[in-house]
Amino acid sequence: MSFADRLRLPKSGLVKAIAVMLGLTLGFGLGGCTTGNPASTNPTRTLKVGATLEPASMDAWHNTAAAIPQVLLYNVYETLVKVDADGQIRPLLAQAWEVSPDRLTYSFHLNPAAKFASGAPVDAAAVVANINRMKADPKLTETLKAQLAIVTGAAVVGEREVEIKLSRPSLMWLYDMTTSVGMMLDPAFTGDVASATAGSGPYAFKAHDKGQSVTLVANNAYWGTPARFDEVVFRYYADPNAENAAMLSGDLDIVSSLQAPDALSQFSDTTRFTTINGTTNGEVVLGFNHSKKALSNLKVRQALTMAINRRELIDTVWNGQGTLIGSMAVPTDPWFEDLSGTNAYNPTQAKKLLKEAGYGDGLTLRLRVPVIPYAVKSAQFVASQLRDVGVTVKVEELDFTRWLSEVFTNGDYDLTIVGHTEPRDFPKFANPKYYWRYDSKKFQQLYQAADVTPDDAKAVAGMKASLRYLADDAAAIWLFDLPNLVITKNTITGLPANASSISFDLTSIASR
């Protein structure tokens, strides 16, 4: 399938893109079966998933934390289209769509069976209501505002046909609609989205035990393939060793992202466990605060990049697991190319550049990181390597809430390390208000020109050019792409190799 086929349908005629979801009817013996159901003689089918970052609430519209859509996207809230494990756009609520020749109008044809958990239809009026609700919301996150900024309007064409108009063509817009901005909320819902949900997916939110878990329950009136589990419990672990111990003892069915890759050998018994090792959207970024004088200097940024042996960092910090990348793209992106050789490891040249930039006598920087295993371990490695070229790094570890407040929101840092798990997120470098404070007019021009290019092949080439510019400009240091390291009981099936979405998609998972 060509890139044009997977991004959008041909410019003339309605292309049939019916999504056929093949379900598996399950009876007894599901992995994780626990509590008996008082209303039935059947046991409750429970899937227990270990995870790391806990969502602060269920509100993905006013909170930037990736942990929220990890639980809710595709599972509780559905989108018009979704992205599969290979990064291809597929139908979901919309069973087909067409794009006008000028790429300014998208016509979506909704699945007539689709309905919210309340029983109300997911019709054209509901889609229009969602677009209008978000565009009128002054508290919407900056990311969602930016993604909606080019939408000039949405209109009902027929009961199951909706038309969305853009102010300019955009290669990225349909991809954006596979993420949180595309999640459809029941327009009749009047509750608090922070503590209740009203989606159309196979699951609904049940409970949030703060500091412990989030529980979803099956939506028994789901319009598509029924949920394969009665409930799914996401259990959160600050200590990866505790999570691994829970998996080894049988208290978990899945470790959604192994945070201690050196523990892989503990799960080598294939009669008990299955290991999945693919790629993710999680670029581990050593971010610069470009508003700081030293870090606004290209030679300093290049020197810091050249001072770090990223291959050795992966081997030391993440047990050799992960993919070297040199810019803000991952292997499942259509515009990915290996740029890891840009500003390659060269400590001698790093010292020379620092001297040329006026920092030959030393430079001191604050590296403030959230207490997440890859970030903490990477920070110690980075501090050691930068010390070797004359840069003193003061490492500060912050809990994630404090990191969000002080670093992400207030920009109180010089350097930081965090995994950016949002898919296709390199356009954030075009926003000078984003926490990196990176303000490159050249990059903005390159990205925007690529995004509006009507020819798909030329648009992808333009995206590659903009990513190469980021690499050459040392806009950040891309340490590595996090691997999709998932451990399951050997009775669990249906998990894809790659995590190309921010969602931990439950819809394909089953138990034998």
BATI-116551 format. One line per 2 residues: number of its first residue (from 0); their letters; for each residue x negated, y negated, z negated of C-alpha. Coordinates in nm, 4 decimals, padded with zeros to 6 digits, m for minus. Layout:
N
NUM	A	X:Y:Z; ...
END
This chain:
512
0	MS	00.0000:00.0000:00.0000; m00.1398:m00.3391:00.0971
2	FA	m00.1815:m00.6292:m00.1391; 00.1069:m00.8082:00.0355
4	DR	00.3308:m00.5075:m00.0255; 00.2583:m00.4931:m00.3931
6	LR	00.2750:m00.8681:m00.4603; 00.5925:m00.9532:m00.2711
8	LP	00.8252:m00.8159:m00.0107; 00.8051:m00.9188:00.3564
10	KS	00.9210:m01.2659:00.4454; 01.2232:m01.1607:00.6484
12	GL	01.4937:m00.9127:00.5666; 01.5785:m00.7446:00.2429
14	VK	01.3261:m00.4793:00.1583; 01.4513:m00.1805:m00.0329
16	AI	01.2458:m00.1442:m00.3465; 01.4673:00.0722:m00.5615
18	AV	01.2930:00.1855:m00.8748; 01.3714:00.5490:m00.9491
20	ML	01.2772:00.6392:m01.3018; 01.2549:01.0130:m01.3575
22	GL	01.3456:01.1016:m01.7138; 01.2730:01.4099:m01.9192
24	TL	01.5468:01.5418:m02.1473; 01.3951:01.6409:m02.4769
26	GF	01.5367:01.8608:m02.7450; 01.3736:01.9854:m03.0615
28	GL	01.0041:01.9961:m03.1383; 00.9067:01.6381:m03.0592
30	GG	00.5729:01.5215:m03.1960; 00.6187:01.3131:m03.5084
32	CT	00.9625:01.4530:m03.5937; 01.0253:01.3531:m03.9506
34	TG	01.3422:01.2522:m04.1260; 01.6705:01.4388:m04.0920
36	NP	01.9620:01.2382:m03.9531; 02.2616:01.2460:m04.1940
38	AS	02.5026:01.2121:m03.9017; 02.3547:01.5066:m03.7146
40	TN	02.1903:01.8424:m03.7665; 01.9106:01.7292:m03.5327
42	PT	01.5943:01.5829:m03.6858; 01.5082:01.2214:m03.6143
44	RT	01.2601:01.2023:m03.3293; 00.9958:00.9568:m03.4519
46	LK	00.6865:00.8413:m03.2667; 00.4174:00.6910:m03.4897
48	VG	00.1713:00.4557:m03.3192; m00.1384:00.3147:m03.4874
50	AT	m00.2244:m00.0452:m03.3949; m00.4578:m00.3229:m03.5079
52	LE	m00.3099:m00.6715:m03.4833; 00.0288:m00.7127:m03.6492
54	PA	00.2844:m00.9516:m03.4959; 00.3762:m01.2474:m03.7145
56	SM	00.7358:m01.2263:m03.5954; 00.9450:m01.1012:m03.3042
58	DA	00.9486:m01.4434:m03.1361; 00.7338:m01.4314:m02.8209
60	WH	00.8660:m01.7649:m02.6952; 00.7176:m01.9780:m02.9730
62	NT	00.4146:m01.7724:m03.0748; 00.1099:m01.7004:m02.8605
64	AA	00.0042:m01.3814:m03.0429; m00.0391:m01.0920:m02.7995
66	AI	00.0781:m00.8493:m03.0688; 00.4409:m00.9545:m03.0088
68	PQ	00.4748:m00.8586:m02.6410; 00.2614:m00.5535:m02.7133
70	VL	00.5619:m00.4207:m02.9051; 00.8533:m00.5878:m02.7258
72	LY	00.7677:m00.6245:m02.3561; 00.9396:m00.3564:m02.1412
74	NV	01.0392:m00.1695:m02.4582; 01.2944:m00.4150:m02.5996
76	YE	01.2986:m00.7010:m02.3484; 01.2883:m00.6290:m01.9782
78	TL	01.1760:m00.8440:m01.6872; 01.2920:m00.8782:m01.3285
80	VK	00.9747:m00.7027:m01.2152; 00.6972:m00.5252:m01.4031
82	VD	00.3360:m00.4378:m01.3375; 00.2295:m00.0732:m01.3354
84	AD	m00.0925:00.0906:m01.4542; m00.2646:00.0161:m01.1236
86	GQ	m00.1770:m00.3534:m01.1380; 00.0985:m00.3278:m00.8771
88	IR	00.4297:m00.5142:m00.9081; 00.7321:m00.2844:m00.9295
90	PL	01.1093:m00.3354:m00.9628; 01.2766:m00.3324:m01.3053
92	LA	01.5917:m00.5409:m01.3646; 01.5665:m00.6512:m01.0029
94	QA	01.5862:m00.3504:m00.7738; 01.4789:m00.5565:m00.4724
96	WE	01.3707:m00.9093:m00.3853; 01.2778:m01.1226:m00.0895
98	VS	01.0623:m01.4302:m00.0436; 01.1319:m01.7182:00.1943
100	PD	00.8753:m01.7871:00.4704; 00.7523:m02.0981:00.2874
102	RL	00.7183:m01.8978:m00.0372; 00.9278:m02.1511:m00.2264
104	TY	01.2404:m01.9386:m00.2771; 01.2641:m01.5961:m00.4423
106	SF	01.5910:m01.4055:m00.4125; 01.6284:m01.1248:m00.6658
108	HL	01.8905:m00.8522:m00.6294; 01.9698:m00.7173:m00.9751
110	NP	02.0372:m00.3556:m01.0556; 02.4159:m00.3304:m01.0969
112	AA	02.3732:m00.0862:m01.3874; 02.1553:m00.3221:m01.5936
114	KF	02.3074:m00.4434:m01.9194; 02.1997:m00.5828:m02.2539
116	AS	02.2211:m00.3786:m02.5721; 02.5462:m00.5654:m02.6483
118	GA	02.6997:m00.4201:m02.3333; 02.6996:m00.7540:m02.1502
120	PV	02.5694:m00.7322:m01.7916; 02.2253:m00.8526:m01.6928
122	DA	02.3719:m01.0521:m01.4078; 02.2665:m01.3586:m01.2134
124	AA	02.4273:m01.5905:m01.4668; 02.2197:m01.4321:m01.7458
126	VV	01.8964:m01.4828:m01.5521; 01.9802:m01.8458:m01.4796
128	AN	02.0681:m01.8990:m01.8473; 01.7279:m01.7636:m01.9513
130	IN	01.5368:m01.9851:m01.7085; 01.7337:m02.2926:m01.8185
132	RM	01.6962:m02.2068:m02.1883; 01.3197:m02.1886:m02.1657
134	KA	01.2789:m02.4981:m01.9494; 01.4848:m02.6985:m02.2007
136	DP	01.2964:m02.5666:m02.5041; 01.0494:m02.8307:m02.6337
138	KL	00.8850:m02.5776:m02.8653; 00.8057:m02.3201:m02.5982
140	TE	00.4402:m02.2158:m02.6060; 00.2070:m02.4106:m02.3792
142	TL	00.1335:m02.0945:m02.1796; 00.5007:m02.0334:m02.1031
144	KA	00.5567:m02.4017:m02.0248; 00.2738:m02.3894:m01.7725
146	QL	00.4113:m02.0753:m01.6115; 00.7567:m02.2321:m01.5794
148	AI	00.6360:m02.5744:m01.4680; 00.6625:m02.4924:m01.0972
150	VT	01.0192:m02.3604:m01.1272; 01.2508:m02.6354:m01.0026
152	GA	01.5713:m02.4421:m01.0556; 01.7601:m02.1139:m01.0650
154	AV	02.1005:m02.0562:m00.9104; 02.3667:m01.7850:m00.8969
156	VG	02.4106:m01.6658:m00.5395; 02.6332:m01.3721:m00.6219
158	ER	02.7164:m01.1764:m00.9358; 02.4001:m00.9702:m00.8960
160	EV	02.1883:m01.2053:m00.6864; 01.9865:m01.4929:m00.8261
162	EI	01.7735:m01.7465:m00.6438; 01.4729:m01.9122:m00.8059
164	KL	01.3072:m02.2098:m00.6386; 00.9491:m02.3279:m00.6853
166	SR	00.7992:m02.6708:m00.6291; 00.5028:m02.5159:m00.4489
168	PS	00.3915:m02.1718:m00.3342; 00.2158:m01.9680:m00.6008
170	LM	00.0328:m01.6391:m00.5682; 00.0347:m01.6022:m00.9481
172	WL	00.4001:m01.6806:m01.0237; 00.5487:m01.3351:m00.9605
174	YD	00.2729:m01.1825:m01.1733; 00.3667:m01.4262:m01.4515
176	MT	00.7253:m01.2995:m01.4334; 00.6045:m00.9544:m01.5391
178	TS	00.4940:m01.1000:m01.8751; 00.6619:m01.2710:m02.1714
180	VG	00.7959:m01.5596:m01.9640; 01.0037:m01.3099:m01.7659
182	MM	01.1661:m01.1413:m02.0674; 01.5460:m01.1624:m02.0519
184	LD	01.7337:m01.2468:m02.3732; 02.1088:m01.1845:m02.3997
186	PA	02.2583:m01.5361:m02.3512; 02.5312:m01.4548:m02.6030
188	FT	02.2754:m01.3988:m02.8799; 02.2937:m01.6620:m03.1549
190	GD	02.0627:m01.5069:m03.4122; 01.7006:m01.5766:m03.4981
192	VA	01.4662:m01.4312:m03.2343; 01.1930:m01.4199:m03.4991
194	SA	01.3730:m01.1475:m03.6923; 01.6183:m00.9883:m03.4476
196	TA	01.6201:m00.8907:m03.0818; 01.8792:m00.8882:m02.8038
198	GS	01.7219:m00.7350:m02.4979; 01.8176:m00.4838:m02.2315
200	GP	01.5408:m00.2295:m02.2930; 01.5530:00.1288:m02.4185
202	YA	01.4660:00.0174:m02.7739; 01.5780:m00.2491:m03.0200
204	FK	01.4026:m00.4032:m03.3192; 01.4969:m00.2479:m03.6541
206	AH	01.2576:m00.3643:m03.9241; 00.9294:m00.5400:m03.9958
208	DK	00.7577:m00.4293:m04.3143; 00.5063:m00.7136:m04.3398
210	GQ	00.1515:m00.5900:m04.3687; 00.2551:m00.2363:m04.2809
212	SV	00.4689:m00.1659:m03.9776; 00.7259:m00.2604:m03.7147
214	TL	01.0041:m00.0149:m03.6364; 01.2020:00.0091:m03.3143
216	VA	01.5114:00.2259:m03.2694; 01.6605:00.3743:m02.9548
218	NN	01.9188:00.1690:m02.7688; 02.1701:00.4497:m02.7201
220	AY	02.3591:00.2450:m02.4621; 02.0514:00.1866:m02.2462
222	WG	02.1378:00.1531:m01.8784; 01.8325:00.3409:m01.7475
224	TP	01.6428:00.6523:m01.8492; 01.7260:00.7080:m02.2182
226	AR	01.4665:00.6495:m02.4883; 01.2797:00.9701:m02.5616
228	FD	01.2485:00.8926:m02.9316; 01.5065:00.7911:m03.1900
230	EV	01.2603:00.5516:m03.3447; 00.9078:00.4267:m03.2861
232	VF	00.6983:00.3013:m03.5749; 00.3973:00.0795:m03.5051
234	RY	00.1696:00.1092:m03.8091; m00.0975:m00.1567:m03.8555
236	YA	m00.4488:m00.0944:m03.9847; m00.7083:m00.3550:m04.0743
238	DP	m00.9612:m00.0764:m04.1311; m01.0274:00.1359:m03.8196
240	NA	m01.1610:00.4174:m04.0365; m00.8281:00.4345:m04.2190
242	EN	m00.6476:00.4493:m03.8850; m00.8728:00.7302:m03.7652
244	AA	m00.8172:00.9190:m04.0900; m00.4418:00.8868:m04.0451
246	ML	m00.4714:01.0305:m03.6947; m00.6909:01.3179:m03.8094
248	SG	m00.4486:01.4057:m04.0910; m00.1493:01.4113:m03.8572
250	DL	00.0146:01.0949:m03.9931; m00.0050:00.9298:m03.6485
252	DI	00.0918:01.0513:m03.3037; m00.1090:00.7878:m03.1171
254	VS	m00.3980:00.5515:m03.1823; m00.3079:00.2790:m02.9329
256	SL	m00.6587:00.1306:m02.9143; m00.9510:00.3005:m03.0834
258	QA	m01.1323:00.0299:m03.2819; m01.4270:00.2498:m03.3776
260	PD	m01.5509:00.4049:m03.0510; m01.8375:00.5733:m03.2338
262	AL	m01.5679:00.7944:m03.3862; m01.4719:00.9458:m03.0492
264	SQ	m01.6385:01.2744:m03.1327; m01.3954:01.3217:m03.4219
266	FS	m01.1200:01.3733:m03.1653; m01.3033:01.6147:m02.9367
268	DT	m01.0828:01.9143:m03.0300; m00.8581:01.9369:m02.7245
270	TR	m00.6284:02.1832:m02.9003; m00.5280:01.8904:m03.1242
272	FT	m00.6048:01.5677:m02.9396; m00.6082:01.4037:m02.5967
274	TI	m00.8427:01.1114:m02.5241; m00.7522:00.8526:m02.2611
276	NG	m01.0293:00.6272:m02.1339; m00.9428:00.3625:m01.8753
278	TT	m00.9545:m00.0136:m01.8392; m00.7555:m00.2959:m01.9954
280	NG	m00.6915:m00.6666:m01.9431; m00.8969:m00.7334:m02.2562
282	EV	m01.1892:m00.9514:m02.1575; m01.4053:m00.9947:m02.4675
284	VL	m01.5076:m01.3573:m02.4267; m01.7802:m01.5443:m02.6093
286	GF	m01.6140:m01.8822:m02.5749; m01.7872:m02.2202:m02.5774
288	NH	m01.6339:m02.5346:m02.7193; m01.7128:m02.7564:m02.4207
290	SK	m01.6351:m03.0715:m02.6187; m01.9584:m03.0175:m02.8146
292	KA	m02.2541:m03.2088:m02.6725; m02.4959:m02.9175:m02.6475
294	LS	m02.2392:m02.6855:m02.4923; m02.1344:m02.9403:m02.2316
296	NL	m02.4836:m02.8945:m02.0874; m02.4947:m02.6329:m01.8091
298	KV	m02.8552:m02.5383:m01.8834; m02.7670:m02.4619:m02.2464
300	RQ	m02.4739:m02.2439:m02.1421; m02.6879:m02.0618:m01.8880
302	AL	m02.9606:m02.0123:m02.1478; m02.7192:m01.8655:m02.4009
304	TM	m02.5843:m01.6305:m02.1360; m02.9319:m01.5181:m02.0306
306	AI	m03.0321:m01.4587:m02.3925; m02.7781:m01.1785:m02.4418
308	NR	m02.8355:m00.8284:m02.3092; m02.4715:m00.7398:m02.2477
310	RE	m02.5379:m00.3784:m02.1496; m02.7202:m00.3272:m02.4784
312	LI	m02.4400:m00.5085:m02.6605; m02.1819:m00.2595:m02.5281
314	DT	m02.4040:00.0331:m02.6222; m02.4666:m00.1046:m02.9707
316	VW	m02.1297:m00.2554:m03.0550; m01.8812:m00.0359:m02.8708
318	NG	m02.0600:00.2987:m02.8323; m02.1214:00.2400:m02.4629
320	QG	m01.7493:00.2177:m02.3910; m01.6211:m00.0652:m02.1733
322	TL	m01.6933:m00.2331:m01.8414; m01.9453:m00.5082:m01.7720
324	IG	m01.7771:m00.8112:m01.6169; m01.9239:m01.1465:m01.5268
326	SM	m01.6113:m01.3595:m01.5060; m01.2483:m01.3665:m01.6175
328	AV	m01.1201:m01.0713:m01.4133; m01.0878:m00.6967:m01.4711
330	PT	m01.1010:m00.3963:m01.2337; m00.7222:m00.3713:m01.1858
332	DP	m00.7017:m00.7323:m01.0613; m00.6848:m00.7623:m00.6802
334	WF	m00.9504:m01.0363:m00.6922; m01.1972:m00.8501:m00.9127
336	ED	m01.5618:m00.8246:m00.8160; m01.8587:m00.7346:m01.0323
338	LS	m02.0246:m01.0635:m01.1286; m02.2108:m00.9268:m01.4300
340	GT	m02.5426:m01.0035:m01.2616; m02.4753:m01.3780:m01.2689
342	NA	m02.7077:m01.5492:m01.5202; m02.8475:m01.2038:m01.5968
344	YN	m03.0429:m01.1182:m01.9116; m03.3723:m01.3099:m01.9078
346	PT	m03.4841:m01.4411:m02.2498; m03.7955:m01.6037:m02.1042
348	QA	m03.5867:m01.8106:m01.8646; m03.3411:m01.8816:m02.1474
350	KK	m03.6174:m02.0429:m02.3542; m03.7294:m02.2452:m02.0537
352	LL	m03.3762:m02.3762:m01.9893; m03.3277:m02.4700:m02.3543
354	KE	m03.6503:m02.6679:m02.3456; m03.5436:m02.8441:m02.0254
356	AG	m03.2103:m02.9306:m02.1874; m03.3887:m03.0916:m02.4831
358	YG	m03.3432:m02.8094:m02.7330; m03.6894:m02.6562:m02.7219
360	DG	m03.7315:m02.7243:m03.0937; m03.4196:m02.5331:m03.1814
362	LT	m03.0418:m02.5443:m03.1766; m02.7925:m02.4529:m03.4491
364	LR	m02.4412:m02.3337:m03.3641; m02.1423:m02.2097:m03.5643
366	LR	m01.9982:m01.8812:m03.4395; m01.6515:m01.8396:m03.5927
368	VP	m01.4803:m01.5084:m03.5192; m01.1608:m01.3317:m03.6274
370	VI	m01.2013:m01.0232:m03.8440; m01.1511:m00.7755:m03.5621
372	PY	m01.4048:m00.4917:m03.5254; m01.5338:m00.5772:m03.1764
374	AV	m01.5593:m00.9490:m03.2623; m01.7424:m00.8993:m03.5924
376	KS	m01.9864:m00.6465:m03.4483; m02.0490:m00.8544:m03.1374
378	AQ	m02.1112:m01.1658:m03.3473; m02.3948:m01.0000:m03.5394
380	FV	m02.5546:m00.8752:m03.2171; m02.5231:m01.2167:m03.0505
382	AS	m02.6693:m01.3958:m03.3519; m02.9710:m01.1648:m03.3468
384	QL	m03.0383:m01.2100:m02.9751; m02.9936:m01.5868:m02.9794
386	RD	m03.2337:m01.6084:m03.2729; m03.4980:m01.4577:m03.0439
388	VG	m03.4760:m01.7589:m02.8093; m03.4779:m02.0190:m03.0869
390	VT	m03.1045:m02.0638:m03.1470; m02.9792:m02.0387:m03.5052
392	VK	m02.6288:m01.8982:m03.5254; m02.4219:m01.9282:m03.8403
394	VE	m02.1553:m01.6558:m03.8294; m01.8255:m01.7126:m04.0080
396	EL	m01.5581:m01.4419:m04.0256; m01.1950:m01.5572:m04.0502
398	DF	m00.8716:m01.3669:m04.0900; m00.6738:m01.3849:m03.7674
400	TR	m00.4148:m01.6336:m03.8941; m00.6874:m01.8729:m04.0030
402	WL	m00.8736:m01.8211:m03.6733; m00.5559:m01.9143:m03.4821
404	SE	m00.5149:m02.2296:m03.6882; m00.8722:m02.3549:m03.7146
406	VF	m01.0351:m02.2277:m03.3957; m00.7613:m02.1732:m03.1381
408	TN	m00.5393:m02.4663:m03.2365; m00.7763:m02.7228:m03.3877
410	GD	m01.0958:m02.6436:m03.1937; m01.3080:m02.6311:m03.5094
412	YD	m01.5981:m02.4204:m03.3775; m01.9011:m02.4138:m03.1506
414	LT	m01.8848:m02.0509:m03.0388; m01.6222:m01.7824:m03.0897
416	IV	m01.5522:m01.4282:m02.9737; m01.2080:m01.2865:m02.9036
418	GH	m01.0497:m01.0455:m02.6605; m00.8138:m01.2111:m02.4134
420	TE	m00.5611:m00.9369:m02.3495; m00.3131:m01.1375:m02.1435
422	PR	m00.3135:m01.0148:m01.7828; m00.4499:m01.2343:m01.5025
424	DF	m00.5346:m01.5107:m01.7481; m00.8267:m01.6879:m01.5798
426	PK	m00.6052:m01.9885:m01.4864; m00.6396:m02.0908:m01.8521
428	FA	m00.9772:m02.2333:m01.7520; m00.7831:m02.4865:m01.5436
430	NP	m00.6233:m02.6268:m01.8609; m00.8623:m02.8736:m02.0328
432	KY	m00.6413:m02.8693:m02.3448; m00.6913:m02.4957:m02.3972
434	YW	m00.9150:m02.4155:m02.6918; m01.2295:m02.3889:m02.4770
436	RY	m01.1832:m02.7568:m02.3781; m01.3246:m02.6685:m02.0368
438	DS	m01.2517:m02.9510:m01.7946; m01.3918:m02.8740:m01.4511
440	KK	m01.2190:m03.0594:m01.1679; m01.3982:m02.8347:m00.9193
442	FQ	m01.2592:m02.5176:m01.0738; m00.9125:m02.6706:m01.0965
444	QL	m00.9250:m02.7537:m00.7263; m01.0511:m02.4078:m00.6293
446	YQ	m00.7884:m02.2253:m00.8317; m00.4969:m02.4446:m00.7264
448	AA	m00.5941:m02.4221:m00.3594; m00.6050:m02.0429:m00.3806
450	DV	m00.2749:m02.0211:m00.5664; m00.0824:m02.2158:m00.2997
452	TP	m00.2417:m02.0463:00.0020; 00.0393:m01.8752:00.1973
454	DD	m00.1836:m01.6072:00.3491; m00.2356:m01.3313:00.0927
456	AK	m00.5822:m01.2245:00.2066; m00.7050:m01.5844:00.2063
458	AV	m00.5439:m01.6447:m00.1323; m00.7285:m01.3487:m00.2838
460	AG	m01.0538:m01.4708:m00.1280; m00.9860:m01.8103:m00.2853
462	MK	m00.9290:m01.6505:m00.6250; m01.2612:m01.4702:m00.5937
464	AS	m01.4326:m01.7988:m00.5102; m01.2861:m01.9668:m00.8175
466	LR	m01.4002:m01.6774:m01.0386; m01.7511:m01.6971:m00.8919
468	YL	m01.7543:m02.0674:m00.9768; m01.6696:m01.9887:m01.3402
470	AD	m01.9553:m01.7399:m01.3510; m02.2062:m01.9778:m01.1913
472	DA	m02.0958:m02.2583:m01.4231; m02.1397:m02.0315:m01.7269
474	AA	m01.7961:m02.1454:m01.8445; m01.8089:m01.8676:m02.1037
476	IW	m02.0013:m01.5477:m02.1673; m01.7954:m01.2456:m02.0667
478	LF	m01.9356:m00.9763:m02.2910; m01.7311:m00.6839:m02.1563
480	DL	m01.3869:m00.5576:m02.0658; m01.2387:m00.3559:m02.3505
482	PN	m01.1769:00.0073:m02.2580; m00.8321:00.1590:m02.2861
484	LV	m00.9392:00.4080:m02.5511; m00.6253:00.5860:m02.6662
486	IT	m00.6082:00.8971:m02.8834; m00.2919:01.1071:m02.8882
488	KN	m00.1799:01.4361:m03.0299; m00.2113:01.6913:m02.7518
490	TI	00.1687:01.7228:m02.7514; 00.2097:01.3598:m02.6376
492	TG	00.2248:01.2933:m02.2622; 00.2949:01.0111:m02.0206
494	LP	00.0382:00.7507:m02.1193; m00.1388:00.5947:m01.8182
496	AN	m00.5158:00.5716:m01.7914; m00.5194:00.1929:m01.7534
498	AS	m00.3474:m00.0754:m01.9591; m00.2844:m00.3384:m01.6914
500	SI	m00.0040:m00.5027:m01.8901; m00.0039:m00.6590:m02.2340
502	SF	00.2767:m00.4192:m02.3270; 00.2229:m00.0894:m02.5046
504	DL	00.4793:00.0569:m02.2698; 00.6790:00.3308:m02.4398
506	TS	00.9053:00.4029:m02.1456; 00.6882:00.6788:m01.9941
508	IA	00.5772:00.8433:m02.3196; 00.7202:01.1840:m02.4079
510	SR	00.6421:01.4803:m02.6283; 00.6337:01.8464:m02.5440
END
